[in-house]
Amino acid sequence: MISHAKPLLHAIEASLSAGIQNSSKLGDLELAFISWIFPKNNPRSVDMNLLEKNAAAASGAQRTYREVATLGLLSVIRPLNGDSQKALIDGIKWIIQRPAYAPNGTPTFEIHGIALLGIALGMKSLNEADKEKAFAWMDGFLPKTAGANLDSFNRAVIAIAASVIGRSKAFPFSSDSLGTCALIVSAENGISESEDRKMAVALDEILSAGLTRDDATAAALKLGALNCIYRSLPRINFKSLAIEDVISVLSGLAHSLKRWTWESASRTGKKGSGPVRWAIENEYHLQNLLWAILSPVFSELDDEENIKSSGPAHPRADLCIRSLELVIEAKYMRGSSQSEQSKMMNELSADAGLYCVPGSGYSRIIAVIWDDSRSTEHHAEMIKGLESVPGIEKAFFVSRPGRMQSLISRAKKSVSKKGAKIVSKSRASASASARQRGRR
């Protein structure tokens, strides 16, 4: 998580997304390119079925390199139907018969980045002999294209096309912003090798460019790269911690209990070994759990920290991170009654009043509450109330997993068993007395 850059990154994301959504000058080929970058969660909501139908229907004089390239891009997003697949293969065979850079002609597909990428991807549908022939055709004119006066976007996307046919040395990725973004998107799609250092370069360049206006296809390339960077970078920047990082880790606490140890029988099979059950029976157990989760991530985490006294009170925080002025308070709620809820609210409100005072060194609290009764219907209302208390930044509830038998239910079962034994003994005694009287 890159906390210091978050507001700018969010603004850049919104700007790029708006540039993709609001452009009205996009043809089917450009829409197919955007779909290739965003096969899921497409910001443009492209109807790929319609694009495929339109491209496959073009034949004879109506067919151009654009339709062939459109089918090529769509073919790697999802399988084409039979007619479309035939149209793609026929189109590739048709286009490689055309001479590139025809004498006295104006270059078209030869310098069109998206077109060359779509054609290169479409070539992968050919059999090996035809594919080799097609790759050689494109390889034959790439050096001339490399020397042409291309804009940054076309040069960036043609570099992806060159990598598709294994000719990256003939047309390498440029070192500018779009070239670096193209390399990242290419690696994400398994075309080029990933370079982690390029992600850092791209991120710096995207941040440096700020809210510049991009056309829809260039915006798509940048936003695609930014999404790749988000997926690849750690969720936390260990050199620049923020309270959001702590919240991010704690938000996954409930899910992490999926693998919590609570066995119905011993899994080792060793003689004399019984089932292992890690019970959470009080707030000290919860505090230990939070320490185990947070301390490897946050080296500044401290426990049982004495807070500056407020009058006769001498507060001690469960866990804290001084550099963030943050206290993490562990609470244990056993029941779901109104009095239990009120007690929990009052305790945390009192903690906020003790911890978050001038001069204490702490200004915010994250409350983590273990709900042993699993009363999830009350959580939303209690969280809303707690987070309205000055000083309480965030409140989390963690419900006892269903398979983890609660302390209360175990106690009831124990009492029930003891009662049953007493009743059984009483009945046995009564029966024995009756038999004795019968003998007399």
C-alpha positions, 0 to 999 in steps of 0.5 A: 500500500502506498499510503502517501500517494493514495489520493493522487493515485485514486484521482489518476485512476478516476481520470483514466477510467473517465477517459475510457468511458467518455470517448465517443470516437472509438471503432470496433478495433479500439474497443476490442483492444480495451477488452483485451486489456480488461477481459473482466471489469471492462470500464467501457462495458463492451459487447464483445459478441457484437464486435465478433459478429461485425468483424466476422461478417465483413468479407470481400471488399468490405474486409479490411485489416481492422476486422482481422485484427479485431478478431485476433484480439477477441480470440485470446479473450475467449474462444470464437464461434466456428464462423468467426474462427474461420473468418479469422484464419481466412483473414490472416491468410489474406492479409499476409499476401498483401505487401507491406509498405507498398510502393507509392502507398501510404502506410496503414497497418504497418504503423498501426499499433493495435492492428499489428497486435491484433494480427499477431495474436490472430496468427497464433490460431494458424497451424505451425507451418502457416504460423511460421510463414505469417511470423516471417511476413511481419518480421520482414517489415518490423525493422522499417516500422521501427525506424518510422516516425511513430507516436509513443502509443503506437510504438508501445503497442507495436513492441507488444506485437513484436514480442508476440511473434518472438521478435522483441529485439527487432522492436524493443519496448521504449523507456517512456511511460507508455512503453513501460506500461506496455511492457507491464501489460504484455507481461501480465498477458504472458507475452513478455517476461516480468520486470519488477523494477519496471513496475516501480518506474511505471508507477513513478512516471504515472504519478509524475504525469498526474492528471494528464489527458489521454485518449481512450486507448492510451488511458486503457494502457496506463490503467491496465498497467496500474492495475497490474502494479496494484496486484503485484506490489505488497499490500503494505509499504513497510517503510511508510506505515499508515493506520489504513495498513493496520485496518487492512490486516485486521479486516482479514482476521475473521477469514483467517479463522477458517484454519483455526485448530479445533479438532474433533479427534486427534490428527496425529494418531499417536497413542495417548494424544487427544484432539487439539482445540485452541480456545479463545475464552477471554480478552487475554487470549484475543490479545495474544491472537492479535499480537501473533498476527500484527507483530510480524508485520508491524515492528513497532507494535508494543503490548501492555503500554502504560498510558499517561495517567488521567487523574486517579486512573492509570490506563494500560493499552492492550496493543499500540503503535506509537508512531501512528498514535494508535491503540488496538484494544481487545474486548471479549463479549460473551452474551448478546443481551442489551446489558452486555452490549451497553457494557461493551459500548461503555467500556470502549467509550471510557477507554477512548476518554482515557487514552486519547487525551492531550499529551498521552501520545495516542489519538486513535483507537481500533477496537477488536471485539470477540463475539462469543455469542455470534450475535451478528445481528447486533454488529452493524448497529454497535459498530456505527455507535462505536465509530461515532465515539471521538477517538475510535477510528475503527471497530471490528467484530470477530464472531466465534467460529461455528465449530468452536464450542463456546465456554458457556455451552461447554459449562452447560454440557458439563453441568448437564453431565454431572446432573445426569450422573447424580440422577443416575446414581439416585435412581440406582440407589433407590432401586437398590433400596427397593430390592433390599426392602423386597428381600425383607 
